[in-house]
Amino acid sequence: MTTKELIERRELAHRSNDGIEVTLFWSKASNRVTIAVYHARSATALEFDVDGADALDAFNHPYAYAATRGGHGIAAPRGVTIP
């Protein structure tokens, strides 16, 4: 993901439960839809692309989609952006 995509991406949905935050993003620059998951207890995150038609289902079941979509894990403290 380019810096421009990070700047221009919009949060479409967000939920938090039991230390896990899930966010659905759309990037205007590339028309990409991504799901970002942050796990507070382990301070780890993952993000993966998803087809727009599957966005809501992936938002509700991110770990199932990450396993099939090649989600990449990112170990970073909350608030740190990794391009």
N, CA, C and O atoms as CSV, one atom per row, in Angstrom:
chain,resi,resn,atom,element,x,y,z
A,1,MET,N,N,0.843,-1.164,0.000
A,1,MET,CA,C,0.000,0.000,0.000
A,1,MET,C,C,0.893,1.234,0.000
A,1,MET,O,O,1.838,1.328,0.783
A,2,THR,N,N,0.587,2.172,-0.879
A,2,THR,CA,C,1.394,3.380,-0.981
A,2,THR,C,C,0.984,4.387,0.090
A,2,THR,O,O,-0.071,4.268,0.712
A,3,THR,N,N,1.850,5.382,0.286
A,3,THR,CA,C,1.550,6.434,1.252
A,3,THR,C,C,0.282,7.174,0.854
A,3,THR,O,O,-0.534,7.520,1.709
A,4,LYS,N,N,0.115,7.418,-0.442
A,4,LYS,CA,C,-1.081,8.110,-0.922
A,4,LYS,C,C,-2.345,7.320,-0.573
A,4,LYS,O,O,-3.356,7.897,-0.174
A,5,GLU,N,N,-2.278,6.005,-0.726
A,5,GLU,CA,C,-3.433,5.169,-0.384
A,5,GLU,C,C,-3.763,5.261,1.102
A,5,GLU,O,O,-4.934,5.309,1.478
A,6,LEU,N,N,-2.735,5.286,1.946
A,6,LEU,CA,C,-2.961,5.393,3.388
A,6,LEU,C,C,-3.611,6.722,3.755
A,6,LEU,O,O,-4.499,6.776,4.606
A,7,ILE,N,N,-3.165,7.788,3.108
A,7,ILE,CA,C,-3.698,9.113,3.401
A,7,ILE,C,C,-5.135,9.241,2.924
A,7,ILE,O,O,-5.972,9.825,3.613
A,8,GLU,N,N,-5.422,8.698,1.753
A,8,GLU,CA,C,-6.736,8.876,1.153
A,8,GLU,C,C,-7.735,7.777,1.500
A,8,GLU,O,O,-8.874,7.818,1.035
A,9,ARG,N,N,-7.341,6.813,2.293
A,9,ARG,CA,C,-8.295,5.756,2.600
A,9,ARG,C,C,-9.303,6.223,3.636
A,9,ARG,O,O,-9.002,7.039,4.508
A,10,ARG,N,N,-10.489,5.690,3.518
A,10,ARG,CA,C,-11.592,6.082,4.390
A,10,ARG,C,C,-12.041,4.895,5.235
A,10,ARG,O,O,-12.119,3.761,4.762
A,11,GLU,N,N,-12.331,5.188,6.483
A,11,GLU,CA,C,-12.859,4.161,7.374
A,11,GLU,C,C,-14.355,4.020,7.106
A,11,GLU,O,O,-15.116,4.978,7.243
A,12,LEU,N,N,-14.758,2.824,6.728
A,12,LEU,CA,C,-16.170,2.570,6.436
A,12,LEU,C,C,-16.904,1.968,7.630
A,12,LEU,O,O,-18.103,2.187,7.807
A,13,ALA,N,N,-16.178,1.208,8.445
A,13,ALA,CA,C,-16.786,0.585,9.624
A,13,ALA,C,C,-15.689,0.246,10.621
A,13,ALA,O,O,-14.539,0.011,10.250
A,14,HIS,N,N,-16.065,0.224,11.889
A,14,HIS,CA,C,-15.115,-0.109,12.950
A,14,HIS,C,C,-15.898,-0.780,14.084
A,14,HIS,O,O,-17.023,-0.398,14.406
A,15,ARG,N,N,-15.262,-1.783,14.669
A,15,ARG,CA,C,-15.856,-2.419,15.851
A,15,ARG,C,C,-14.730,-2.851,16.778
A,15,ARG,O,O,-13.600,-3.085,16.349
A,16,SER,N,N,-15.063,-2.951,18.053
A,16,SER,CA,C,-14.090,-3.334,19.064
A,16,SER,C,C,-14.781,-4.234,20.080
A,16,SER,O,O,-15.888,-3.951,20.539
A,17,ASN,N,N,-14.092,-5.342,20.424
A,17,ASN,CA,C,-14.655,-6.266,21.397
A,17,ASN,C,C,-13.522,-7.074,22.021
A,17,ASN,O,O,-12.717,-7.678,21.312
A,18,ASP,N,N,-13.466,-7.082,23.334
A,18,ASP,CA,C,-12.518,-7.906,24.077
A,18,ASP,C,C,-11.069,-7.701,23.628
A,18,ASP,O,O,-10.309,-8.663,23.514
A,19,GLY,N,N,-10.693,-6.455,23.375
A,19,GLY,CA,C,-9.313,-6.137,23.014
A,19,GLY,C,C,-8.971,-6.342,21.546
A,19,GLY,O,O,-7.807,-6.220,21.164
A,20,ILE,N,N,-9.960,-6.652,20.719
A,20,ILE,CA,C,-9.731,-6.827,19.285
A,20,ILE,C,C,-10.501,-5.743,18.547
A,20,ILE,O,O,-11.708,-5.583,18.733
A,21,GLU,N,N,-9.786,-4.998,17.704
A,21,GLU,CA,C,-10.398,-3.946,16.904
A,21,GLU,C,C,-10.352,-4.347,15.442
A,21,GLU,O,O,-9.318,-4.791,14.943
A,22,VAL,N,N,-11.467,-4.191,14.765
A,22,VAL,CA,C,-11.566,-4.519,13.346
A,22,VAL,C,C,-12.039,-3.273,12.610
A,22,VAL,O,O,-13.023,-2.646,13.003
A,23,THR,N,N,-11.334,-2.918,11.541
A,23,THR,CA,C,-11.686,-1.735,10.764
A,23,THR,C,C,-11.748,-2.094,9.291
A,23,THR,O,O,-10.884,-2.799,8.769
A,24,LEU,N,N,-12.774,-1.602,8.637
A,24,LEU,CA,C,-12.959,-1.773,7.199
A,24,LEU,C,C,-12.585,-0.457,6.531
A,24,LEU,O,O,-13.144,0.592,6.853
A,25,PHE,N,N,-11.630,-0.516,5.594
A,25,PHE,CA,C,-11.159,0.668,4.887
A,25,PHE,C,C,-11.410,0.554,3.390
A,25,PHE,O,O,-11.462,-0.543,2.833
A,26,TRP,N,N,-11.563,1.712,2.750
A,26,TRP,CA,C,-11.617,1.799,1.297
A,26,TRP,C,C,-10.650,2.886,0.867
A,26,TRP,O,O,-10.655,3.980,1.433
A,27,SER,N,N,-9.818,2.600,-0.128
A,27,SER,CA,C,-8.863,3.571,-0.644
A,27,SER,C,C,-9.390,4.145,-1.949
A,27,SER,O,O,-9.604,3.414,-2.916
A,28,LYS,N,N,-9.594,5.436,-1.971
A,28,LYS,CA,C,-10.067,6.117,-3.172
A,28,LYS,C,C,-9.046,6.025,-4.296
A,28,LYS,O,O,-9.411,5.827,-5.455
A,29,ALA,N,N,-7.764,6.168,-3.956
A,29,ALA,CA,C,-6.699,6.182,-4.967
A,29,ALA,C,C,-6.621,4.885,-5.763
A,29,ALA,O,O,-6.373,4.911,-6.968
A,30,SER,N,N,-6.829,3.757,-5.102
A,30,SER,CA,C,-6.678,2.471,-5.779
A,30,SER,C,C,-7.985,1.677,-5.871
A,30,SER,O,O,-8.034,0.624,-6.506
A,31,ASN,N,N,-9.038,2.187,-5.237
A,31,ASN,CA,C,-10.319,1.488,-5.155
A,31,ASN,C,C,-10.177,0.122,-4.471
A,31,ASN,O,O,-10.912,-0.815,-4.783
A,32,ARG,N,N,-9.221,0.020,-3.535
A,32,ARG,CA,C,-9.002,-1.214,-2.773
A,32,ARG,C,C,-9.794,-1.182,-1.480
A,32,ARG,O,O,-9.948,-0.133,-0.856
A,33,VAL,N,N,-10.292,-2.339,-1.089
A,33,VAL,CA,C,-10.969,-2.508,0.192
A,33,VAL,C,C,-10.065,-3.383,1.057
A,33,VAL,O,O,-9.613,-4.440,0.618
A,34,THR,N,N,-9.806,-2.942,2.282
A,34,THR,CA,C,-8.946,-3.696,3.186
A,34,THR,C,C,-9.608,-3.830,4.554
A,34,THR,O,O,-10.437,-3.014,4.958
A,35,ILE,N,N,-9.208,-4.886,5.242
A,35,ILE,CA,C,-9.628,-5.124,6.620
A,35,ILE,C,C,-8.369,-5.059,7.480
A,35,ILE,O,O,-7.367,-5.708,7.178
A,36,ALA,N,N,-8.426,-4.279,8.543
A,36,ALA,CA,C,-7.318,-4.199,9.492
A,36,ALA,C,C,-7.801,-4.730,10.835
A,36,ALA,O,O,-8.882,-4.372,11.302
A,37,VAL,N,N,-6.992,-5.584,11.451
A,37,VAL,CA,C,-7.328,-6.166,12.748
A,37,VAL,C,C,-6.188,-5.861,13.708
A,37,VAL,O,O,-5.021,-6.099,13.394
A,38,TYR,N,N,-6.530,-5.333,14.876
A,38,TYR,CA,C,-5.529,-5.039,15.902
A,38,TYR,C,C,-5.889,-5.793,17.170
A,38,TYR,O,O,-7.026,-5.725,17.638
A,39,HIS,N,N,-4.922,-6.513,17.724
A,39,HIS,CA,C,-5.112,-7.274,18.959
A,39,HIS,C,C,-4.333,-6.576,20.062
A,39,HIS,O,O,-3.103,-6.627,20.086
A,40,ALA,N,N,-5.036,-5.929,20.967
A,40,ALA,CA,C,-4.405,-5.091,21.995
A,40,ALA,C,C,-3.521,-5.868,22.947
A,40,ALA,O,O,-2.452,-5.383,23.316
A,41,ARG,N,N,-3.929,-7.051,23.356
A,41,ARG,CA,C,-3.157,-7.803,24.347
A,41,ARG,C,C,-1.780,-8.193,23.845
A,41,ARG,O,O,-0.813,-8.189,24.607
A,42,SER,N,N,-1.685,-8.531,22.566
A,42,SER,CA,C,-0.386,-8.915,22.014
A,42,SER,C,C,0.267,-7.788,21.226
A,42,SER,O,O,1.393,-7.940,20.751
A,43,ALA,N,N,-0.423,-6.658,21.080
A,43,ALA,CA,C,0.060,-5.505,20.311
A,43,ALA,C,C,0.462,-5.922,18.898
A,43,ALA,O,O,1.479,-5.470,18.372
A,44,THR,N,N,-0.339,-6.779,18.298
A,44,THR,CA,C,-0.092,-7.206,16.923
A,44,THR,C,C,-1.269,-6.820,16.043
A,44,THR,O,O,-2.377,-6.576,16.522
A,45,ALA,N,N,-1.004,-6.771,14.768
A,45,ALA,CA,C,-2.041,-6.395,13.816
A,45,ALA,C,C,-1.860,-7.169,12.530
A,45,ALA,O,O,-0.787,-7.701,12.247
A,46,LEU,N,N,-2.927,-7.222,11.760
A,46,LEU,CA,C,-2.832,-7.779,10.419
A,46,LEU,C,C,-3.762,-6.978,9.529
A,46,LEU,O,O,-4.733,-6.375,9.987
A,47,GLU,N,N,-3.439,-6.990,8.250
A,47,GLU,CA,C,-4.255,-6.283,7.284
A,47,GLU,C,C,-4.253,-7.076,5.993
A,47,GLU,O,O,-3.238,-7.661,5.616
A,48,PHE,N,N,-5.393,-7.095,5.312
A,48,PHE,CA,C,-5.485,-7.835,4.060
A,48,PHE,C,C,-6.520,-7.201,3.152
A,48,PHE,O,O,-7.455,-6.546,3.613
A,49,ASP,N,N,-6.339,-7.405,1.850
A,49,ASP,CA,C,-7.289,-6.946,0.848
A,49,ASP,C,C,-8.467,-7.899,0.810
A,49,ASP,O,O,-8.343,-9.083,1.122
A,50,VAL,N,N,-9.599,-7.363,0.427
A,50,VAL,CA,C,-10.799,-8.179,0.274
A,50,VAL,C,C,-11.599,-7.623,-0.889
A,50,VAL,O,O,-11.590,-6.418,-1.136
A,51,ASP,N,N,-12.280,-8.489,-1.593
A,51,ASP,CA,C,-13.153,-8.060,-2.680
A,51,ASP,C,C,-14.304,-7.248,-2.085
A,51,ASP,O,O,-14.846,-7.603,-1.038
A,52,GLY,N,N,-14.666,-6.174,-2.749
A,52,GLY,CA,C,-15.737,-5.319,-2.246
A,52,GLY,C,C,-17.028,-6.061,-1.973
A,52,GLY,O,O,-17.752,-5.725,-1.036
A,53,ALA,N,N,-17.324,-7.069,-2.784
A,53,ALA,CA,C,-18.555,-7.850,-2.605
A,53,ALA,C,C,-18.531,-8.655,-1.308
A,53,ALA,O,O,-19.583,-9.017,-0.781
A,54,ASP,N,N,-17.331,-8.936,-0.793
A,54,ASP,CA,C,-17.184,-9.726,0.432
A,54,ASP,C,C,-16.837,-8.868,1.645
A,54,ASP,O,O,-16.581,-9.403,2.724
A,55,ALA,N,N,-16.825,-7.548,1.484
A,55,ALA,CA,C,-16.321,-6.648,2.524
A,55,ALA,C,C,-17.041,-6.804,3.863
A,55,ALA,O,O,-16.390,-6.909,4.903
A,56,LEU,N,N,-18.355,-6.821,3.849
A,56,LEU,CA,C,-19.093,-6.908,5.112
A,56,LEU,C,C,-18.888,-8.255,5.791
A,56,LEU,O,O,-18.734,-8.315,7.011
A,57,ASP,N,N,-18.883,-9.324,5.026
A,57,ASP,CA,C,-18.648,-10.645,5.604
A,57,ASP,C,C,-17.238,-10.737,6.175
A,57,ASP,O,O,-17.037,-11.299,7.252
A,58,ALA,N,N,-16.265,-10.189,5.458
A,58,ALA,CA,C,-14.879,-10.196,5.945
A,58,ALA,C,C,-14.731,-9.335,7.198
A,58,ALA,O,O,-13.958,-9.671,8.094
A,59,PHE,N,N,-15.466,-8.234,7.261
A,59,PHE,CA,C,-15.458,-7.377,8.443
A,59,PHE,C,C,-15.993,-8.138,9.655
A,59,PHE,O,O,-15.479,-7.987,10.764
A,60,ASN,N,N,-17.017,-8.948,9.444
A,60,ASN,CA,C,-17.612,-9.720,10.533
A,60,ASN,C,C,-16.829,-10.977,10.890
A,60,ASN,O,O,-16.933,-11.468,12.014
A,61,HIS,N,N,-16.050,-11.505,9.955
A,61,HIS,CA,C,-15.281,-12.738,10.170
A,61,HIS,C,C,-13.851,-12.561,9.646
A,61,HIS,O,O,-13.442,-13.280,8.734
A,62,PRO,N,N,-13.089,-11.622,10.202
A,62,PRO,CA,C,-11.785,-11.288,9.627
A,62,PRO,C,C,-10.754,-12.412,9.658
A,62,PRO,O,O,-9.963,-12.546,8.724
A,63,TYR,N,N,-10.750,-13.213,10.706
A,63,TYR,CA,C,-9.730,-14.265,10.778
A,63,TYR,C,C,-9.966,-15.351,9.734
A,63,TYR,O,O,-9.010,-15.905,9.190
A,64,ALA,N,N,-11.206,-15.653,9.455
A,64,ALA,CA,C,-11.506,-16.640,8.415
A,64,ALA,C,C,-11.047,-16.130,7.049
A,64,ALA,O,O,-10.485,-16.890,6.260
A,65,TYR,N,N,-11.281,-14.861,6.770
A,65,TYR,CA,C,-10.863,-14.296,5.487
A,65,TYR,C,C,-9.348,-14.124,5.409
A,65,TYR,O,O,-8.754,-14.348,4.355
A,66,ALA,N,N,-8.725,-13.731,6.506
A,66,ALA,CA,C,-7.265,-13.545,6.496
A,66,ALA,C,C,-6.563,-14.849,6.171
A,66,ALA,O,O,-5.545,-14.854,5.479
A,67,ALA,N,N,-7.097,-15.947,6.662
A,67,ALA,CA,C,-6.488,-17.255,6.415
A,67,ALA,C,C,-6.538,-17.631,4.941
A,67,ALA,O,O,-5.644,-18.316,4.444
A,68,THR,N,N,-7.571,-17.192,4.241
A,68,THR,CA,C,-7.706,-17.551,2.830
A,68,THR,C,C,-7.218,-16.461,1.888
A,68,THR,O,O,-7.028,-16.715,0.699
A,69,ARG,N,N,-7.014,-15.259,2.394
A,69,ARG,CA,C,-6.621,-14.133,1.546
A,69,ARG,C,C,-5.148,-13.745,1.685
A,69,ARG,O,O,-4.696,-12.783,1.064
A,70,GLY,N,N,-4.411,-14.485,2.487
A,70,GLY,CA,C,-2.989,-14.161,2.634
A,70,GLY,C,C,-2.740,-12.897,3.423
A,70,GLY,O,O,-1.872,-12.099,3.069
A,71,GLY,N,N,-3.493,-12.711,4.486
A,71,GLY,CA,C,-3.284,-11.542,5.334
A,71,GLY,C,C,-1.867,-11.518,5.870
A,71,GLY,O,O,-1.308,-12.558,6.219
A,72,HIS,N,N,-1.293,-10.339,5.934
A,72,HIS,CA,C,0.065,-10.243,6.465
A,72,HIS,C,C,0.023,-9.639,7.855
A,72,HIS,O,O,-0.650,-8.639,8.106
A,73,GLY,N,N,0.759,-10.271,8.744
A,73,GLY,CA,C,0.808,-9.813,10.121
A,73,GLY,C,C,1.784,-8.678,10.288
A,73,GLY,O,O,2.828,-8.632,9.636
A,74,ILE,N,N,1.439,-7.775,11.158
A,74,ILE,CA,C,2.288,-6.628,11.439
A,74,ILE,C,C,2.385,-6.517,12.948
A,74,ILE,O,O,1.364,-6.375,13.621
A,75,ALA,N,N,3.569,-6.578,13.485
A,75,ALA,CA,C,3.750,-6.391,14.923
A,75,ALA,C,C,4.130,-4.936,15.143
A,75,ALA,O,O,5.230,-4.517,14.785
A,76,ALA,N,N,3.230,-4.173,15.726
A,76,ALA,CA,C,3.496,-2.746,15.945
A,76,ALA,C,C,2.640,-2.253,17.095
A,76,ALA,O,O,1.516,-2.721,17.277
A,77,PRO,N,N,3.150,-1.331,17.861
A,77,PRO,CA,C,2.344,-0.730,18.916
A,77,PRO,C,C,1.181,0.047,18.319
A,77,PRO,O,O,1.274,0.552,17.201
A,78,ARG,N,N,0.097,0.142,19.057
A,78,ARG,CA,C,-1.096,0.872,18.629
A,78,ARG,C,C,-0.713,2.317,18.296
A,78,ARG,O,O,0.040,2.953,19.035
A,79,GLY,N,N,-1.228,2.820,17.198
A,79,GLY,CA,C,-0.965,4.200,16.794
A,79,GLY,C,C,0.217,4.356,15.868
A,79,GLY,O,O,0.444,5.446,15.343
A,80,VAL,N,N,0.977,3.296,15.653
A,80,VAL,CA,C,2.117,3.366,14.752
A,80,VAL,C,C,1.668,2.861,13.384
A,80,VAL,O,O,1.176,1.740,13.259
A,81,THR,N,N,1.840,3.691,12.368
A,81,THR,CA,C,1.446,3.315,11.013
A,81,THR,C,C,2.614,2.684,10.298
A,81,THR,O,O,3.703,3.255,10.242
A,82,ILE,N,N,2.390,1.513,9.755
A,82,ILE,CA,C,3.405,0.815,8.987
A,82,ILE,C,C,2.969,0.800,7.530
A,82,ILE,O,O,1.979,0.152,7.189
A,83,PRO,N,N,3.697,1.509,6.660
A,83,PRO,CA,C,3.288,1.559,5.255
A,83,PRO,C,C,3.438,0.244,4.548
A,83,PRO,O,O,3.130,0.142,3.361
